[in-house]
Amino acid sequence: MYLVLIGIIVMYLIYELWCPNKRCPSKGNHIQISDKYYIHLHHWIIHSLILIMYVTTCNVDCFLLGLILGGILQGLIEYSDCFHIIKKV
């Protein structure tokens, strides 16, 4: 159980350091759907998909589970637009 908590804290801090002031350098999670709009796959969505695949196919490692959960929690807690998926260019 402690490993899950440590993993959550570690991943939360990694995202806080990697995306200062809520500005992430990565744009690899943008999918252009028209000239005016794109789909933004927030990192919490990507972590959620990884969690579903991981839990259903592997033996769960507590630290890795914590890392995945930390990414989900950070994305949901820190961003007010976390549920806005389709955005204007």
N, C-alpha and C positions, 0 to 999 in steps of 0.2 A: 504494500500500500504506500509506503514511503517513497518507493521508486516512481510511482505514478505522480505523486505530488512534486517530486524533484523534477520530473520530466515536464510537467505543466509549467513550473516556474522557469525552467531553462528556456523552453520554446517561447513563452510569453516575453521574456527578456530579449531573446534573439530578435523577435519581430519589433520590439520597441527600439532596439538599437539599429536594425536594418532599415526601418522606415521612420526616421525622425520627423516630427511634426506632421505625421500622417501622410507623408509623401514617399511612396515606395519607388525605387529606381526601376523596378521591373515592369515592363509592359507586355510581357509574354502571355498574360492572362486576358488580353483583349482580343475579341473576335469581331472583326468588321462585318456588319450585316447589311449596311447600305452606306451611301455617301454621308448620311447624317447621323447614323446610329451605330453603336457597337455593343456587344455583350461583354460585361465585365465579370469574369469568374473570380469573385473575391477569394482570398486564400482560405477563408473558413469553409467555403464550399468545396474547394479542392481537398482540404483536410478531412471534411466529412465523407467524401467519396473514398478517400484512402482508408478511413476508419471502417467503412462498410466492407470494403474489399479485404482489409487486414483481418478483421474479426471473423469474417465468414470463411477465410481460407487458411489461416495460420494459427499456431499456438501463440497466445498473446504474451508478449514480453512487456512487463509492467512499465519500464522506463520508456520504451517506444510508444506504448499506449498513452503515457503522460505527454510525450512530445506532440502527438497528434491532437490530443485534447487541448493542450496549451495553445496550439494554432487556432483551433476552433474558438476557444474562449476569448483570445486576444482580438480576433476579428469581430466577434459579436459585441464585445464590451467597448472597444476603443473607437469604433467607427459608427457615426450616426447614420450613414448611408449604407449600412451593411446589407440591407435587403433590396437596394436599388441595383438591379441586374442590367437592365437596358438603359444605356446612357447616350447623350448626344456627344458628337465629336467635338 
